Amino acid sequence: YMSYWLHSKSSTAEWQRYIQTQSTKAIDKGSLWSLAILSFLAVFREGTETVLFFIGMASSIKLPTLLTGIAIGLVLLIVLSYLILKVGLKIPMRPFFLVSSVLMFYLCFKFAGMGIHGLQLAGLLPATQAPIPTIDFFAVYSTWESVIPQIILLIVAVVAMVWNKKKDKKAKLQQTNQGESKHAL
């Protein structure tokens, strides 16, 4: 779902509409506290999901590698924060959300394969061999029980991508029509 949400926000028009609607609702309620709470919850939710991903991966990563990754992430965060706050760097939202959605999908796809494979190794799920090669980078294992959920995820992602493309085209068409009607007046 997170990958779908990020991909759906990669449309600049859709993202602007979403932000405007949410902030307008918060301000219309008569208080900036609503807007502050909305902002906090959005950031807190993202942070919680990131922590959950790290907890799931931490047991399979050596401590020096984990700490190095955290350090690199912190350095990048500090540099990016400085560039945004002090230099005025504008992050292009469409590429940012597209890359984020691809990364989230990759993690979801891999965690699904790794989770099912782990349950199979523990003897909690059956393992029916499939004529598929094992690809560790994507956590694709040669059992139907692990591949079928990953295929379903892939189908859902493609359907969501096509649906978002259609929504994006429709939003652009509406913006064009609104712009033409304003110029006609």
SULCORHU-V580700 format. One record per residue. N is the residue number from 1. RES is the residue in one letter. SS is DSSP state (@ for helix, = for strand, . for the rest). PSI is psi in whole degrees, -180 to 180 (* if undefined). D_CENTER is the distance of its C-alpha to the mean C-alpha in Angstrom with 2 decimals. Layout:
# SULCORHU-V580700
n:res:ss:psi:d_center
N:RES:SS:PSI:D_CENTER
N:RES:SS:PSI:D_CENTER
This chain:
# SULCORHU-V580700
n:res:ss:psi:d_center
1:Y:.:-41:7.86
2:M:@:-42:4.58
3:S:@:-42:3.52
4:Y:@:-45:6.68
5:W:@:-46:6.48
6:L:@:-43:4.52
7:H:@:-39:6.95
8:S:@:-26:9.59
9:K:.:0:9.64
10:S:.:-17:10.25
11:S:.:121:13.74
12:T:@:-44:15.77
13:A:@:-43:18.13
14:E:@:-42:15.72
15:W:@:-44:14.00
16:Q:@:-43:17.58
17:R:@:-43:18.75
18:Y:@:-50:16.12
19:I:@:-44:16.94
20:Q:@:-44:20.59
21:T:@:-48:20.83
22:Q:@:-44:19.32
23:S:@:-37:21.38
24:T:@:-44:24.43
25:K:@:-44:24.34
26:A:@:-43:24.22
27:I:@:-37:27.03
28:D:@:-23:29.09
29:K:.:-3:29.43
30:G:.:6:31.66
31:S:.:142:29.96
32:L:@:-15:27.61
33:W:@:-37:26.92
34:S:@:-43:24.76
35:L:@:-41:22.65
36:A:@:-43:22.64
37:I:@:-41:21.65
38:L:@:-45:18.80
39:S:@:-45:17.52
40:F:@:-47:18.17
41:L:@:-38:16.44
42:A:@:-46:13.16
43:V:@:-42:13.38
44:F:@:-42:14.88
45:R:@:-45:12.25
46:E:@:-43:9.54
47:G:@:-41:12.42
48:T:@:-43:13.40
49:E:@:-39:10.28
50:T:@:-44:10.62
51:V:@:-42:14.29
52:L:@:-39:13.98
53:F:@:-44:12.23
54:F:@:-42:15.06
55:I:@:-41:17.66
56:G:@:-33:16.86
57:M:@:-24:17.20
58:A:@:-37:20.01
59:S:.:-22:22.75
60:S:.:5:22.37
61:I:.:137:22.36
62:K:.:146:25.65
63:L:@:-47:26.09
64:P:@:-38:26.90
65:T:@:-42:23.83
66:L:@:-47:21.60
67:L:@:-37:23.45
68:T:@:-43:23.32
69:G:@:-43:19.54
70:I:@:-42:19.39
71:A:@:-45:22.08
72:I:@:-43:20.45
73:G:@:-42:17.23
74:L:@:-43:19.57
75:V:@:-46:21.62
76:L:@:-40:18.78
77:L:@:-43:17.65
78:I:@:-46:21.32
79:V:@:-47:21.93
80:L:@:-41:18.99
81:S:@:-43:20.07
82:Y:@:-46:23.61
83:L:@:-38:22.87
84:I:@:-47:21.09
85:L:@:-39:23.69
86:K:@:-37:26.85
87:V:@:-19:26.61
88:G:.:26:24.70
89:L:.:132:22.04
90:K:.:123:19.85
91:I:.:125:16.32
92:P:.:115:15.82
93:M:@:-41:12.92
94:R:@:-54:12.52
95:P:@:-37:12.22
96:F:@:-49:10.01
97:F:@:-34:7.28
98:L:@:-47:8.26
99:V:@:-43:8.23
100:S:@:-42:4.91
101:S:@:-38:3.76
102:V:@:-44:6.90
103:L:@:-45:6.63
104:M:@:-41:4.31
105:F:@:-44:6.79
106:Y:@:-47:9.47
107:L:@:-43:9.33
108:C:@:-47:9.50
109:F:@:-46:12.16
110:K:@:-44:13.98
111:F:@:-36:14.10
112:A:@:-48:15.45
113:G:@:-44:18.05
114:M:@:-40:18.98
115:G:@:-47:19.34
116:I:@:-41:21.56
117:H:@:-41:23.46
118:G:@:-42:24.11
119:L:@:-34:25.50
120:Q:@:-43:27.61
121:L:@:-33:28.98
122:A:.:-6:29.90
123:G:.:14:31.73
124:L:.:-19:29.84
125:L:.:148:28.64
126:P:.:161:30.76
127:A:.:101:30.11
128:T:.:117:31.27
129:Q:=:140:31.47
130:A:.:150:29.86
131:P:.:57:30.96
132:I:.:135:27.66
133:P:.:151:27.49
134:T:.:130:25.51
135:I:=:99:22.73
136:D:@:-38:21.69
137:F:@:-36:18.91
138:F:@:1:16.96
139:A:.:40:18.73
140:V:=:120:20.61
141:Y:.:156:23.92
142:S:.:52:26.97
143:T:=:145:27.05
144:W:@:-35:26.39
145:E:@:-30:24.93
146:S:@:-29:22.00
147:V:@:-39:21.63
148:I:@:-48:21.80
149:P:@:-34:18.66
150:Q:@:-37:16.78
151:I:@:-41:18.53
152:I:@:-44:17.57
153:L:@:-42:13.81
154:L:@:-44:14.54
155:I:@:-45:16.61
156:V:@:-41:14.20
157:A:@:-42:11.57
158:V:@:-43:14.59
159:V:@:-44:15.88
160:A:@:-39:12.79
161:M:@:-45:12.84
162:V:@:-43:16.60
163:W:@:-44:16.47
164:N:@:-37:14.27
165:K:@:-45:16.72
166:K:@:-42:19.57
167:K:@:-39:18.32
168:D:@:-44:17.88
169:K:@:-43:21.39
170:K:@:-42:22.80
171:A:@:-41:21.53
172:K:@:-40:22.99
173:L:@:-42:26.15
174:Q:@:-41:26.52
175:Q:@:-42:26.15
176:T:@:-45:28.72
177:N:@:-39:31.02
178:Q:@:-41:30.81
179:G:@:-41:31.57
180:E:@:-38:34.50
181:S:@:-32:35.88
182:K:@:-40:35.84
183:H:@:-29:37.64
184:A:@:-30:40.14
185:L:.:*:41.13
